[in-house]
Amino acid sequence: MCSWCWGFTETYEKFIGKLDDQFEVIRLLGGLAPDSNEPMNYKTKVMVQNAWHKIERTIPGIKFNFDYWKLNSPRRSTYLACRAVIAARLQGELFDVKMTKAIQTAYYKNAQNPSDMNILLQLAVDIGLNINRFKEDINSPDTQEILLSEIKQTHSLKANSFPSLIQKNNQSLYIIPIDYLDENVMLKSIQPVLPEIRF
């Protein structure tokens, strides 16, 4: 539910597709906004809508469905959608990416609110998940623990914005500057892989 992450999707996929096989790619959820039933306030609505407009101006081909703001009661709450990604992942790694894309499509193209459980349940059906297991996992304390652990990892990696790309090379961390338009710019920022040091 990070609009800049959605705008980054195509370039990110090209970037990942060009990485050498020696790299292991690990996707982490950053959380963004904790659970809340409070309606989004006017100031936050304006901030998010302005971000959507800026992304449309910055990244060619990206369009948002602004009907979302008329058809929904937005909440600044993304942890449920994060848990949906984890619950999907528990049924197979490929479902992680499928659920992420399904949430983004529902939110940004179809003007649906992925902060609502009924939307997430429908998306789980749409991507072929076992719905009974999904319902159990999305509400599981274990799933919440996984999410909190991933959020903690993002903090330890100094991934302070969304999206972030971090290269871990032995014990060293390198922030790869995001380029929303050209994956090759990011590929040039990759550091040479050092031999692993074992103690």
Secondary structure as the mmCIF struct_conf table of DSSP 4:
data_model
#
loop_
_struct_conf.conf_type_id
_struct_conf.id
_struct_conf.beg_label_comp_id
_struct_conf.beg_label_asym_id
_struct_conf.beg_label_seq_id
_struct_conf.end_label_comp_id
_struct_conf.end_label_asym_id
_struct_conf.end_label_seq_id
HELX_RH_AL_P HELX_RH_AL_P1 SER A 3 LYS A 18
BEND BEND1 LEU A 19 LEU A 19
TURN_TY1_P TURN_TY1_P1 ASP A 21 GLN A 22
HELX_LH_PP_P HELX_LH_PP_P1 PHE A 23 VAL A 25
BEND BEND2 ALA A 33 ALA A 33
BEND BEND3 GLU A 38 GLU A 38
STRN STRN1 PRO A 39 PRO A 39
HELX_LH_PP_P HELX_LH_PP_P2 MET A 40 ASN A 41
HELX_RH_AL_P HELX_RH_AL_P2 TYR A 42 THR A 58
BEND BEND4 ILE A 59 ILE A 59
TURN_TY1_P TURN_TY1_P2 PRO A 60 GLY A 61
TURN_TY1_P TURN_TY1_P3 PHE A 66 ASP A 67
HELX_RH_AL_P HELX_RH_AL_P3 TYR A 68 LEU A 71
STRN STRN2 ARG A 75 ARG A 75
BEND BEND5 ARG A 76 ARG A 76
HELX_RH_AL_P HELX_RH_AL_P4 TYR A 79 ARG A 89
TURN_TY1_P TURN_TY1_P4 LEU A 90 GLN A 91
HELX_RH_AL_P HELX_RH_AL_P5 GLU A 93 GLN A 104
HELX_RH_PI_P HELX_RH_PI_P1 THR A 105 LYS A 109
BEND BEND6 ASN A 110 ASN A 110
TURN_TY1_P TURN_TY1_P5 PRO A 114 SER A 115
BEND BEND7 ASP A 116 ASP A 116
HELX_RH_AL_P HELX_RH_AL_P6 MET A 117 ASP A 126
TURN_TY1_P TURN_TY1_P6 ILE A 127 GLY A 128
HELX_RH_AL_P HELX_RH_AL_P7 ILE A 131 ILE A 138
TURN_TY1_P TURN_TY1_P7 ASN A 139 ASN A 139
HELX_RH_AL_P HELX_RH_AL_P8 PRO A 141 SER A 156
TURN_TY1_P TURN_TY1_P8 LEU A 157 LYS A 158
BEND BEND8 SER A 161 PRO A 163
STRN STRN3 LEU A 165 ASN A 169
TURN_TY1_P TURN_TY1_P9 ASN A 170 GLN A 171
STRN STRN4 SER A 172 ILE A 176
BEND BEND9 TYR A 180 LEU A 181
HELX_RH_AL_P HELX_RH_AL_P9 GLU A 183 LEU A 187
TURN_TY1_P TURN_TY1_P10 LYS A 188 SER A 189
HELX_LH_PP_P HELX_LH_PP_P3 ILE A 190 ILE A 197
#
